[in-house]
Amino acid sequence: MLKIWGRTNSVNVKKALWCTEELGLKYERVDAGMQFGVTKTPEYMKMNPNSLVPTIEDDGFILWESHTIVRYLSAKHSMGRLCPADLKARADVERWMDWAFTFQRAMRDVFWGLIRTPPEKRDAKAIEAGRVASNQLAAEVLERSFEKKAYVGGDAFTMGDIPIGAEVQRWMRCPIERPKLPALEAWFARLGSRPAFKKFVDIPLS
């Protein structure tokens, strides 16, 4: 059985869990990271020397890096659906999977500052800089893209929507001022209709 190490409030673990649920796979999840520890143990670091989550084991195959996990599971269990079979179509959605880390970097100081840092220790300048940067990326990259298509790869939901969908959820739910972006908001609403997204991703930030 597939085994997943990671805590449910990690944005990167959410991506793996969302993908797994979309695929209808049975799995065992082990709490790991932050308050749960585990990731610094010799046993874990033998699997994942980065001491990060998620890590998966699939029939003895160990894999880490959240977006790679999504790619692997989608290709193994959903080639032609979540993972496009056409090379160019697959490269198109994988581009968005890689770009999701650009959005994550822009949002990092916002999320950590407002959600995981006590008010008296917050860096207001870093939070504001992150808000401006993430709002700009949302407006200039995501909004323009979704004005032309329903999902990152076109008309259908694919693995490409999973990483950026998890990142945008944090942007949408953080208590910050955001521009009105109707095309992006419509895409986010489409994600919100998916049971797996509601179960694992669109939950209170912590």
C-alpha positions as CSV (number, residue, x, y, z in Angstrom):
1,M,0.0,0.0,0.0
2,L,1.1,3.5,-0.7
3,K,2.5,5.3,2.3
4,I,2.8,9.1,2.7
5,W,4.8,10.9,5.4
6,G,3.7,14.4,6.2
7,R,1.4,16.7,8.2
8,T,-1.9,17.8,6.8
9,N,-1.3,21.5,7.2
10,S,1.8,21.5,4.9
11,V,1.0,23.0,1.5
12,N,3.3,20.5,-0.2
13,V,1.8,17.5,1.6
14,K,-1.7,18.8,0.6
15,K,-0.6,18.5,-3.0
16,A,0.2,14.8,-2.6
17,L,-2.9,14.1,-0.7
18,W,-5.1,15.9,-3.1
19,C,-3.6,14.0,-6.0
20,T,-4.0,10.7,-4.2
21,E,-7.6,11.4,-3.5
22,E,-8.4,12.4,-7.1
23,L,-6.9,9.0,-8.1
24,G,-9.0,7.1,-5.6
25,L,-5.9,5.4,-4.1
26,K,-5.7,3.6,-0.8
27,Y,-2.8,4.8,1.3
28,E,-1.5,5.1,4.9
29,R,-0.4,8.6,6.1
30,V,2.1,9.1,8.9
31,D,2.3,12.4,10.7
32,A,5.7,14.0,10.2
33,G,7.2,17.4,10.3
34,M,7.1,20.4,12.7
35,Q,5.3,19.4,15.9
36,F,5.3,15.7,14.9
37,G,9.1,15.4,14.5
38,V,10.1,12.2,12.6
39,T,11.9,14.0,9.8
40,K,15.1,14.3,11.7
41,T,15.3,10.7,12.6
42,P,18.0,8.5,10.9
43,E,15.3,6.3,9.5
44,Y,13.5,9.2,7.8
45,M,16.6,10.9,6.6
46,K,17.7,7.7,5.0
47,M,14.6,8.0,2.8
48,N,14.7,11.8,2.5
49,P,18.1,13.5,3.3
50,N,16.4,16.9,3.0
51,S,14.4,16.2,6.2
52,L,11.3,17.6,4.5
53,V,7.8,16.4,3.8
54,P,6.2,14.8,1.9
55,T,7.9,11.5,1.2
56,I,6.1,8.5,-0.2
57,E,6.9,4.8,-0.4
58,D,5.1,2.9,-3.2
59,D,5.8,-0.8,-3.3
60,G,9.4,-0.2,-2.0
61,F,10.0,2.9,-4.3
62,I,10.9,6.0,-2.2
63,L,10.1,9.4,-3.7
64,W,10.3,12.9,-2.3
65,E,9.6,16.4,-3.8
66,S,5.8,17.1,-3.8
67,H,5.5,18.0,-7.5
68,T,7.4,15.0,-8.6
69,I,5.2,12.8,-6.4
70,V,2.1,14.3,-8.2
71,R,3.7,13.7,-11.6
72,Y,4.6,10.1,-10.7
73,L,1.2,9.1,-9.2
74,S,-0.6,10.8,-12.1
75,A,1.5,9.1,-14.7
76,K,1.2,5.7,-13.0
77,H,-2.5,5.8,-12.4
78,S,-4.0,8.3,-14.8
79,M,-2.0,8.6,-18.0
80,G,-4.2,10.4,-20.5
81,R,-6.4,12.1,-17.9
82,L,-4.6,13.8,-14.9
83,C,-1.3,13.2,-16.8
84,P,-1.7,14.2,-20.4
85,A,-0.4,11.6,-22.8
86,D,0.6,14.0,-25.5
87,L,4.2,15.2,-24.9
88,K,3.5,18.9,-25.6
89,A,0.3,18.9,-23.5
90,R,2.1,17.3,-20.7
91,A,5.0,19.8,-20.9
92,D,2.4,22.6,-20.9
93,V,0.9,21.5,-17.5
94,E,4.3,20.7,-16.1
95,R,5.4,24.2,-16.8
96,W,2.7,25.4,-14.4
97,M,3.7,22.8,-11.8
98,D,7.2,24.2,-11.8
99,W,6.0,27.8,-11.8
100,A,3.9,27.1,-8.7
101,F,7.1,27.4,-6.7
102,T,7.6,31.0,-8.0
103,F,4.2,31.8,-6.5
104,Q,5.1,30.0,-3.3
105,R,8.3,32.0,-2.9
106,A,6.3,35.3,-3.3
107,M,3.7,34.2,-0.7
108,R,6.1,32.6,1.8
109,D,6.7,35.7,4.0
110,V,3.0,36.5,3.9
111,F,1.9,33.1,5.0
112,W,4.5,32.6,7.6
113,G,4.2,36.1,8.9
114,L,0.5,36.2,9.3
115,I,-0.4,32.6,10.0
116,R,2.6,31.1,11.8
117,T,4.3,34.0,13.5
118,P,3.0,35.8,16.7
119,P,1.9,39.4,16.1
120,E,4.8,40.9,18.1
121,K,7.4,39.0,16.0
122,R,6.0,39.8,12.5
123,D,8.1,41.5,9.9
124,A,5.5,44.0,8.4
125,K,7.8,45.0,5.6
126,A,8.5,41.5,4.5
127,I,4.7,40.6,4.7
128,E,3.8,43.7,2.6
129,A,6.5,43.0,0.0
130,G,5.2,39.4,-0.3
131,R,1.7,40.6,-0.7
132,V,2.6,43.0,-3.5
133,A,4.7,40.3,-5.3
134,S,2.1,37.6,-5.0
135,N,-0.7,40.0,-6.1
136,Q,1.3,41.0,-9.1
137,L,2.0,37.4,-10.1
138,A,-1.7,36.6,-9.7
139,A,-2.8,39.5,-11.9
140,E,-0.1,39.4,-14.5
141,V,0.3,35.7,-14.9
142,L,-2.6,33.7,-13.6
143,E,-5.4,36.1,-14.4
144,R,-4.2,36.5,-18.0
145,S,-3.9,32.7,-18.4
146,F,-7.4,31.9,-17.1
147,E,-9.0,34.6,-19.3
148,K,-8.2,32.1,-22.1
149,K,-8.8,28.7,-20.5
150,A,-10.7,27.0,-17.8
151,Y,-7.7,25.1,-16.3
152,V,-3.9,25.4,-16.6
153,G,-3.8,22.9,-19.5
154,G,-7.0,23.9,-21.2
155,D,-10.6,22.7,-20.8
156,A,-9.9,19.8,-18.4
157,F,-8.5,19.5,-14.9
158,T,-5.0,17.9,-14.8
159,M,-2.1,17.4,-12.5
160,G,-1.0,20.8,-13.5
161,D,-3.8,22.4,-11.5
162,I,-2.8,20.7,-8.2
163,P,0.4,22.5,-7.2
164,I,-0.7,26.0,-8.2
165,G,-4.2,25.3,-6.8
166,A,-2.7,24.5,-3.4
167,E,-0.6,27.6,-3.5
168,V,-3.4,29.9,-4.6
169,Q,-5.6,28.6,-1.8
170,R,-3.2,30.1,0.8
171,W,-3.2,33.4,-1.1
172,M,-7.0,33.4,-1.2
173,R,-7.4,32.6,2.5
174,C,-4.7,34.8,4.0
175,P,-6.1,38.0,5.5
176,I,-4.6,40.3,3.0
177,E,-5.9,42.8,0.4
178,R,-6.1,41.3,-3.0
179,P,-7.1,42.6,-6.4
180,K,-10.4,41.5,-8.0
181,L,-9.4,38.9,-10.6
182,P,-12.6,37.3,-12.0
183,A,-10.9,34.7,-14.3
184,L,-8.7,33.5,-11.5
185,E,-11.6,33.5,-9.0
186,A,-13.7,31.4,-11.4
187,W,-10.9,28.8,-11.8
188,F,-10.6,28.7,-8.0
189,A,-14.3,28.2,-7.7
190,R,-14.1,25.3,-10.1
191,L,-11.4,23.7,-7.9
192,G,-13.7,24.3,-5.0
193,S,-16.3,22.0,-6.5
194,R,-13.8,19.1,-6.3
195,P,-14.3,16.9,-3.2
196,A,-10.6,16.1,-2.9
197,F,-9.7,19.8,-3.0
198,K,-12.3,20.6,-0.3
199,K,-11.1,17.7,1.9
200,F,-7.4,18.3,1.8
201,V,-6.6,21.8,0.5
202,D,-9.3,24.3,1.3
203,I,-9.2,23.9,5.0
204,P,-8.4,26.6,7.6
205,L,-4.8,27.8,7.4
206,S,-2.5,26.8,10.3
